[in-house]
Amino acid sequence: IEDKIKIARALEEIGVSEIDCGFPSLSKEHFEAVKAIKNAGLKIKTIARELFYVLTGALVIFCAMELAWDRVVLAYININWVLILWGINVMVLLIISKDKTDD
């Protein structure tokens, strides 16, 4: 965890304003590292776009399955909810990014 805090400090020193933490829920250690970076008193912002990555991965998998098994996947899996959630998540991320650039 200390190494990750050192890396975050080094990134902050060279002018990086935010870091993408990836998947904090991947493991307890990863979650604790992200939490430690947030609590280290750094100005650098930590961002976790987990839901966006998961939904994007789901879309890719659904599309690949549909290519492999024409019309079988869409008959059993309703992709509409994944598309709706992905679109909402993209809009939220864009609004958050816009708010951060306005600061």
Buried (B, 14 or more C-beta within 10 A) or exposed (E): BEEBBEEBBEBBEEEEEBBEBBBBEEEEEBBEBBBBBBEBEBEBEBBBBBBBBBBBEBBEEBEEBBEEEEEEBBEEBEBEEBBEBBEEBEEEBEEEEEEEEEE
